[in-house]
């Protein structure tokens, strides 16, 4: 745990905050214990919502969850930056 802008940031793992259940939103990855799709958080960030604005819209979420989702997204982007996703998909279809 470390102090960052007066908030304690707890290291969470992906499995701590993301779940997928075929009975909820057709199995799309959601924030655990909610019906909020993970993709919605990324979409809101892409629309220039601040974390504070997201928390106003979804007050039952925790700042640490959003920060962890952003870290997961950043890591995924860095790992996939040189990967041609369309090529991989075309080989599998």
C-alpha positions, 0 to 999 in steps of 0.5 A: 500500500502506498499514499498517492494524492491522499488516497490509499491505493491497494494493489488489486488483482484482476480476479479481485474486481472482474467477473464473468457470468453468463447469466449477467449481461451475456457473460461480458466482463463486469465489475464484481458485484455489479452489472457494470461492464468493464468496457463501460469504464474504458468508454467513459475514460475515452470520452474524457470523464474523470475518475471523479465524474465516474464516481458521481455517476456510479457512487457505489464504485470504489476509486481503487477499482477504477484505478486498477481497471486503468492499470489493467487496460494500460498493461494490455495496451502495452502488451498488444501494441505490436500485435495485429489483432485482425490477423490473429482473428482471421487465422482463427475464423 
